[in-house]
Amino acid sequence: MPVSTQTFALTTGRLNKYKGEILSHAEPQELLCRDGRHVKMPKNSSDTYVARRFLPYGGTSTSATTQNTFFPTADGDRGNVIVQANLTQEGVTPLPESIVPMDVTVVMQQYSCLYGFTDKTYDLYEDDIPQEMIKQVGERISLVNELIMYGVLKGCTNQFYAGTGTTVATVNGGITLGLLRKVGKSLMANHAKMVNTMLKPSANYGTDAVEAGFNVYVNSDMRPDIRDLPGFIPVVKYASGKGMEHEFGKVEEFRFLSSPDLPSLQNGGAAIGATGLYSTTGTSLDVYPCIVTAADAWSQIAVRGKESLAPTYLAPGSPSKSDPFGQRGFAGSIWWKAGLVENNGWMAVVNAGVKTLA
């Protein structure tokens, strides 16, 4: 039989509640914001950052896949074409050439967040709400900055599509070793430098050498599919026994780092059909952008010094024209941030679906 609720019969309780601990809550994971080249922009130096590089000899500016390759696209012995172009005739001065600059421009944007509370909350509430707000301001800044960089990197022009897809809307497959090898071929043809150094094998049983590689940033939903790739080596089997923060394994020259804060494009791909891939609504598959980066491929920019972040905390008790009795308080911050793909040929975006888990 059901038990009736017991009450304080003799003396009425004041609250009849025990004040428990403040429980943990979800916190964003910094992944992209920890990497890349960090640029501190001086204060009072415009809102526009212009970076410049020069095309190498033989490179062309027509696309990301030709900016850093040294050979023309003509058929036949392309290497010999370069050799012959530089052959000098006796007594003949060659025509002087110029080098070609490429400017990459990004405009700084301002972001903010603000929480508010009253003097009653500040003076009488049983929990320290203002302190919790201050904590969440910092977490919110981390999340927003991570998504800023994710949006910038997804805009890389060196795009790959899983299955038979040629656009995001036609993606109809998952990540494969063959697709990753195509990406690696593209990066290395552009003389991209690997981000990580080789880890030598150790004397420990069951460990493997880990070759130098490219970083691949993925949503944590993709971990099962990546673990199923041929030749996958988990971090626990690395020669060092550990990897980078958030790294969970590697395949050939690709080292994978994951975060749940890199959202998929829900229902962004082709119709599910018989693909066995996941869809939020069960109609079109969700597309997951995987960011593959080499060294010096991208950077993130903030205003230099303490002005890069301007936290605000105003306790109640300061009368003003808008708040005559000083009844309101605020916690928040305002900041400047921008991201920049420095070299599209030194990174890539792989757009793929994920398998539906049984």
N, C-alpha and C positions, 0 to 999 in steps of 0.2 A: 504494500500500500504506500502511497506517496507520503513523504514526511513534510509536515507543515513547517513554515519558517518560524524559527524561534526569535523572540524579541526580548528587550530589556524590560521586565515586568515591574520591578521595584523602582528603578531610577532611569529615567529616559536618557538615552545616549545623546551626546552632543553632535557627533558626525556619524558614528557607527561605521566608519571606514578607516582602514589602515593605509597610510600614505606609503606606497611602495616606491621602488627605485624607478628612475627614468630609464626605460628600456631602450635597447639599441635600435637604430633605424638604418635604412639603406643609405649608403654613401657612394657617390660617384667614384669611378676608378680612373685615375689619370694614366693614359697610355700614350696617345699622340702628343699631348702637351709636354711629355717628358723627353721627347726625341726631336729630331730635326735641328736645324741651325737656329740658335736664338739670337735675335737682333734687338738691341736696345736703341730705340730711336731718340735722339736728343730732343728735349722740350723746346718749343717755339721754333720748330724747323719744318713747318708745313704739315699737312695731313697726308701727303703723298710721298711714298717711298719708291725710288727708282733704282733698280739694280741693273748692272750691265755686265755682259760677257761678250767675248769675241768668238765668232765661229772658227773652228779649227780649219786648217787647209783641207779642202775636199768636202767639207760639210756644206749643206745647203739649208736655208731657212724655210723651206716649203712645208715641212712637217716635222713632228717630233722624232720620227724614225730616221731622219736624214741630217739632223743638226750636228751629230757627233760622229757620223761615219765618214771615212776618208775616201770612199770610192764612188765614182759616178755610176749612174744606173744603166749605162750602155751595156750591150751584150759583149761577150768575149772576155779577153784577158784585161780586166779592169785595172789590175795592178800595173800592168805594162803601160797603160795609158798615162798614169801618173809619172812613171819613170821617164817616158818619152817627152812628156810636157816639161820636165825639168832638165832635159839634156841640153848642154851648152855647146854652141858652135864656136870654133876658134875665131877669136877676134871680134865676136858679135856680142854686144851688150844686151842682155835680156831686157824686155820691157818691165818697168817697175809695176808692181801690183799693190793693192791696198788690202787691209784687213777689214772684215765686216763686223760691226758691233750689233748686238741685239739687246734692247732695253726691255726689262720686265718691270711693270708698274703695279703697285697695289696702293689702295687708299685706306687709311686707318678709319675704323668705325668705333663709335662710343656705345658702351653697354652699361646697364645699371640694374640694380634690384633694391627693393625697399620693403621693410616690414614695419608695422606700426603697433603701438600698445598704449594703454591709458595709464593714468596715475593710479587708478584702482588696482589694475593688474600689477603695476610696479610696487605698490605699497602693501597690498593685502593678499595677492594670489599665493597659494601654497608652494608653487614651483617657480623657479627663476626663469620666467619666460624670456626676458630680454637676453639672458645669457644663451639660451637655446637658439634664439633668433640670430645672434652673432655667429654662432657655430654654423647655422644653416646658410648664412650669407657666404661664408668661405666655401662650403660645399657646392653652393649654387654657382659661384664663380668658376669653380673647377669644371662643373658639368657644362656650362655655357661655353667656356673656352675649348673644351674637348670637342663639342659639336661644331664650333666655328672651324676648327682645324679639319674635322671630318668632312665638312662641306667643301672646304677649299681643295682638299686632296682628291675627293671624288670627282672634281672638275678637271683632273688631268686628262689631256687629250689622247694619251696612249691607252686606249680601252680594249678590253677583251671580253668576249661573251661566251658563256657555256652552252653546250649542246650545238644546235645549228643556228643559234641566234646571231643576228648582226646588229641588234640594238637592244636596249634594256627591255623594251616591250616584247621582244621575240626570244628572250632567254628561255630555254626549255631543257636545261641540263644542269647537273651539279659540277662541282670542282673535280678535275681529274689531273693525273700526273702529266698527261699529254698537254693539257692546257697550260699547266705551270711551266713545262719545258718551252712552250712557245713564248711565254713571257720572259723566261731566262734568256732565250735566244735573242729576243728583241733588246733586252737591257745590255747584254754583253756585246752585241753588234754596235751599240752606241757607246762602247768603252766605259760603261758604268762600273764604278768601284764598289766592291762588296762592303757591307757595313761592319761585319763581324770578322774577327780573326779566327784561324783554325785552332781547335782544341785537340791536343795530341792524345793518343790512347794512353790509358793508365794501366797499372798492374792489377787493378780491382777486377774481380770476376764479373763478366757480363756487361762491361762498359764498351762504348764505341767512340772512335775518333769522330769529331764533328768538324766538317770543312767550313771554311769561310762562306758567308752567305748573305742573302738579302733578307730584310725584315718584311714579314707579311702580317698586317694588322687585320684581324677578323672579328666579327661578332661571335660571342661565346656559343651561339646556336650552331656554329659550323664545326665545333670541335669533334663531334662524332664522325662527320664526313671526312675530316682531315686525318683522324686517327685510322680510318679505313684505307687511306692511300697506300699503295705499295711502297715498301721501304721506310715507312714512318718509324722514327726513333723518338720515344718520349724523353723528356728532360732527365728523368731518373736514370737513364742509361748513358747520359753524356759522360765523357771521360772525367769531367770536373765534378759530376754529380749534381750540378745546378746550372740553371740558365739565367737569362735576364728576367726581371720582374714581369709577371704575366705571361712568360713564355711557357708553352706546354709541350713543344716538340719540334722536329724538323723532318723534312724530306729533301734529299739531295742538297742543293744549295739554298733552300728556303727554310727560314726559321719563323715559326708561327707564334704570335702573341694575340691574346684575346681579351675582350671586354664586352660586357652586356650593354655598354653605353654607345655602341656603334650600330644604330638601328637599321633594320632592313627596309626596303621599299615594298611595303605591303601591297600584295596583289599587283605588283609592277610588271610581272613577266607574262609569258604566254599562258594559254589555257592549260590546266593541269593534265587533262587527258589521262593517259596511262603512264605518266612520268614517275609517279610515286613520290613526287616532291611536295613540300609543304606549302599550304596556302592558308592565310588567315580566314578567308571567307569560304574556301573550298571551290573557288572559281579559277582565278589566275594565281600562279605561284608567286611567292614572295622572293624578291631578288636581293641578294646580299653582296654589296660592294666590298671586295677584298683589296686593301691598299698594299701594294708591293713597292718597296723603296730601296734604292741604292744610296750610297753616300752622296751628300751635297745635293740631294734632289729637291729639298724644300726647306723653308724656314718659317718661323713665326716671329712676329714683330710686336713689341710693346713700347710705350713711352718709357724712357730711361729713368731710373731712380725711384724715389718714393711716390712720384706722381703717376707711376704706372698703375697704381691701385690707390684709391682714395676712400678708405672705409669711413663710415659715419656712424656715430652713436650719440644720440641726444636723449638724455634722461628727462622725464617730466620735471616740472618745477621751474621752468624758464619762461616767464610770461612774454608774450609778443602780441603784435596787432592781430595776428591770425589765431592766436591761442592765449587770450587774456589771462587765464588762470593757470597756465602751464600744465594742462591736463594730458597732453599727448607726448609720447616719446617715439623715437625712430631708430632703427638699425638697418644699415644698408651699405652699398658701395657703388661707385661709378668708376669705369676703367676703359682704356683704349686697347684695341686688339686687332690684329690682321694676320692673315697667313698668305704665303706666297709659294707657288710651285716654281722653283728656280729653273728646273730643266725637265721638261715633260718626257724626254727620252731616257731619263734616269729613274723613272718610276712608272708604274702601271696600275690600272684598276681592273680587276677580274670580277665580272658580274656573274653570279651563279646562284642557283637554288640550293636548298638543303633537303635531304631525305626526310620523309615522314617517319617518325620513330614508332615502332609497334608498341 
